[in-house]
Amino acid sequence: MKVGDVVSARYIARIVFLILFVLSLFDHIFQFMTLNLFLAYVPFELCFLLRLFKPQHRFEWPLFIIFSLIFIFMVPNTFYMITDLIHLKQFIFNFYAGLNLTEWMYFTYLLAGVFLALYCLVLMFREIRYFTPYRWFNRALILIMMYLNGFGIYIGRFLRLHSVYLINEPLRIIRKLVTQVDLKAMAFVLLMVALQLLLYIFMKGVRSFN
């Protein structure tokens, strides 16, 4: 992807994020979207800053490690957005009763948020794919991201732990993971990885079409 294409892709994400974020401020039903959109978008910008922190000298490694850890801890929030579709359950969607435009407006809004998250995730995969000269290492990083995203969704949805707990209550997260992660949880994580692999394959398919 050329530099100009990367800039255009990033501005598309920025514009859509701002529109959805502003709309969330005036919504009383999906107020959770304000925080979720913000947390989903932040890793996207952090990802494109990783190259700036790549160490050229030994003394630059500590800062690079700290920034990388912040990115790693934040990145699951992007794919987490797909689970926000469960909030559509509060609507009936009774097709036999006719068209309820309000329901479909919220449906469109939530789906737009999910589309934005997937778009950002694809661009992050693209960025990491060329992060180093070593293709195998870049692919390993992407696979690690996928597993982290799966665990992030499990931790957020089922253990009800927030990203901020990594800062003020890290031991709580560790205890929860040790005591509550079982085979069923691992199967869920693998399902999330499978979805991301499918997304990655679609991404490569679109590029090969060009």
C-alpha positions as CSV (number, residue, x, y, z in Angstrom):
1,M,0.0,0.0,0.0
2,K,1.4,3.4,-1.0
3,V,1.9,6.2,1.5
4,G,-0.9,8.2,0.0
5,D,-3.2,5.2,0.2
6,V,-2.3,4.7,3.9
7,V,-3.1,8.3,4.7
8,S,-6.4,8.2,2.8
9,A,-7.4,5.0,4.6
10,R,-6.5,6.5,8.0
11,Y,-8.6,9.6,7.3
12,I,-11.6,7.5,6.3
13,A,-11.4,5.8,9.7
14,R,-10.9,9.2,11.5
15,I,-13.9,10.8,9.8
16,V,-16.2,7.8,10.4
17,F,-15.1,7.6,14.0
18,L,-15.8,11.3,14.6
19,I,-19.3,11.0,13.1
20,L,-20.2,7.9,15.1
21,F,-18.6,9.3,18.3
22,V,-20.5,12.6,18.1
23,L,-23.8,10.8,17.4
24,S,-23.2,8.6,20.5
25,L,-23.0,11.7,22.7
26,F,-26.7,12.5,21.9
27,D,-28.0,9.0,22.2
28,H,-29.7,7.8,25.4
29,I,-30.1,4.1,24.5
30,F,-26.6,3.3,23.3
31,Q,-24.6,5.5,25.7
32,F,-22.1,2.7,26.1
33,M,-21.0,3.3,22.4
34,T,-19.2,6.5,23.4
35,L,-16.6,4.7,25.5
36,N,-16.5,1.6,23.3
37,L,-15.9,3.6,20.1
38,F,-13.2,5.5,21.8
39,L,-11.4,2.4,23.1
40,A,-11.8,0.7,19.8
41,Y,-10.3,3.6,17.9
42,V,-7.3,4.4,20.1
43,P,-5.3,1.2,19.3
44,F,-5.7,2.1,15.6
45,E,-3.8,5.3,16.1
46,L,-1.3,3.7,18.4
47,C,-0.5,1.0,15.8
48,F,0.6,3.6,13.3
49,L,2.8,5.2,15.9
50,L,4.7,2.0,16.5
51,R,7.1,2.6,13.7
52,L,8.1,5.9,15.3
53,F,9.1,4.1,18.5
54,K,11.1,1.4,16.7
55,P,14.4,1.5,18.5
56,Q,17.5,2.5,16.6
57,H,19.7,2.6,19.7
58,R,19.9,0.6,22.8
59,F,18.7,3.4,25.1
60,E,15.4,3.6,23.0
61,W,14.3,0.1,23.9
62,P,12.6,0.8,27.2
63,L,10.3,3.4,25.7
64,F,9.5,1.1,22.8
65,I,8.7,-1.7,25.2
66,I,6.4,0.5,27.2
67,F,4.6,1.8,24.2
68,S,4.3,-1.7,22.7
69,L,2.7,-3.0,26.0
70,I,0.2,-0.1,26.0
71,F,-0.7,-1.0,22.4
72,I,-1.0,-4.8,23.2
73,F,-3.2,-4.1,26.2
74,M,-5.5,-1.8,24.2
75,V,-5.8,-3.6,20.9
76,P,-8.5,-6.2,22.0
77,N,-10.9,-3.3,22.4
78,T,-11.1,-2.9,18.6
79,F,-12.4,-6.4,17.9
80,Y,-14.5,-6.2,21.0
81,M,-16.9,-3.9,19.1
82,I,-18.4,-6.9,17.3
83,T,-20.1,-8.0,20.5
84,D,-22.0,-4.8,20.8
85,L,-24.5,-6.2,18.3
86,I,-25.9,-8.2,21.2
87,H,-27.5,-5.0,22.4
88,L,-30.0,-5.2,19.5
89,K,-31.8,-7.8,21.6
90,Q,-33.7,-4.9,23.3
91,F,-35.6,-4.4,20.1
92,I,-38.3,-6.7,18.8
93,F,-37.8,-6.6,15.1
94,N,-41.3,-7.8,14.4
95,F,-41.5,-7.9,10.6
96,Y,-45.2,-8.8,10.6
97,A,-46.0,-5.6,12.5
98,G,-44.5,-3.5,9.8
99,L,-41.5,-1.3,9.5
100,N,-40.2,0.2,12.7
101,L,-37.7,2.8,11.4
102,T,-36.3,3.5,14.9
103,E,-35.2,0.0,15.3
104,W,-33.4,0.0,11.9
105,M,-31.8,3.3,12.6
106,Y,-30.2,1.7,15.7
107,F,-29.4,-1.4,13.7
108,T,-27.6,0.8,11.1
109,Y,-25.7,2.7,13.8
110,L,-24.5,-0.4,15.6
111,L,-23.5,-2.1,12.4
112,A,-21.6,1.0,11.3
113,G,-19.6,0.9,14.6
114,V,-18.8,-2.8,13.9
115,F,-17.8,-2.0,10.3
116,L,-15.5,0.8,11.6
117,A,-13.9,-1.6,14.1
118,L,-13.3,-4.3,11.5
119,Y,-11.9,-1.7,9.1
120,C,-9.5,-0.4,11.7
121,L,-8.5,-4.0,12.5
122,V,-7.8,-4.8,8.9
123,L,-5.6,-1.7,8.6
124,M,-3.7,-2.7,11.8
125,F,-3.1,-6.1,10.3
126,R,-1.8,-4.5,7.2
127,E,0.5,-2.3,9.3
128,I,1.9,-5.1,11.4
129,R,2.3,-7.3,8.3
130,Y,5.1,-5.0,7.1
131,F,6.4,-4.0,10.6
132,T,9.7,-5.8,10.3
133,P,11.7,-7.2,7.3
134,Y,10.9,-10.7,8.6
135,R,7.6,-12.0,7.2
136,W,7.4,-15.0,9.6
137,F,7.8,-12.7,12.6
138,N,5.1,-10.2,11.3
139,R,2.7,-13.1,10.8
140,A,3.4,-14.3,14.3
141,L,2.6,-10.9,15.7
142,I,-0.7,-10.8,13.8
143,L,-1.6,-14.3,15.2
144,I,-0.7,-13.1,18.7
145,M,-3.0,-10.1,18.1
146,M,-5.8,-12.4,17.1
147,Y,-5.5,-14.5,20.3
148,L,-5.3,-11.3,22.4
149,N,-8.4,-10.1,20.8
150,G,-10.2,-13.3,21.6
151,F,-9.1,-13.3,25.2
152,G,-10.0,-9.6,25.4
153,I,-13.6,-10.3,24.4
154,Y,-13.8,-13.2,26.8
155,I,-12.4,-11.1,29.7
156,G,-14.7,-8.1,28.9
157,R,-17.9,-10.0,28.2
158,F,-17.8,-12.9,30.5
159,L,-15.4,-11.9,33.3
160,R,-16.7,-8.3,33.2
161,L,-13.3,-6.8,33.5
162,H,-12.3,-3.5,31.9
163,S,-9.1,-2.5,30.3
164,V,-8.4,0.0,33.1
165,Y,-8.1,-2.9,35.5
166,L,-4.7,-3.7,33.9
167,I,-3.5,-0.5,35.5
168,N,-5.1,-0.4,38.9
169,E,-6.1,-4.1,39.5
170,P,-3.8,-6.3,37.4
171,L,-3.8,-9.1,40.1
172,R,-7.6,-9.3,39.9
173,I,-7.3,-10.0,36.1
174,I,-4.7,-12.7,36.7
175,R,-6.8,-14.4,39.4
176,K,-9.8,-14.4,37.2
177,L,-7.9,-15.9,34.3
178,V,-6.4,-18.6,36.4
179,T,-9.6,-19.6,38.1
180,Q,-12.2,-19.1,35.3
181,V,-10.5,-19.9,32.0
182,D,-11.5,-23.4,31.1
183,L,-11.8,-25.5,27.9
184,K,-15.1,-23.7,27.0
185,A,-13.4,-20.4,27.3
186,M,-10.5,-21.6,25.1
187,A,-13.0,-22.8,22.5
188,F,-14.6,-19.3,22.5
189,V,-11.2,-17.7,22.0
190,L,-10.5,-20.0,19.1
191,L,-13.9,-19.0,17.6
192,M,-12.9,-15.4,17.8
193,V,-9.5,-16.2,16.2
194,A,-11.3,-18.1,13.4
195,L,-13.4,-15.0,12.6
196,Q,-10.3,-12.8,12.5
197,L,-8.5,-15.3,10.2
198,L,-11.5,-15.2,7.9
199,L,-11.3,-11.4,7.9
200,Y,-7.6,-11.6,7.2
201,I,-8.2,-14.0,4.3
202,F,-10.8,-11.7,2.9
203,M,-8.3,-8.8,3.1
204,K,-5.8,-10.8,1.1
205,G,-8.4,-11.8,-1.4
206,V,-9.3,-8.2,-2.0
207,R,-5.7,-7.2,-2.5
208,S,-5.1,-10.1,-4.9
209,F,-8.1,-9.0,-6.9
210,N,-6.5,-5.7,-7.6
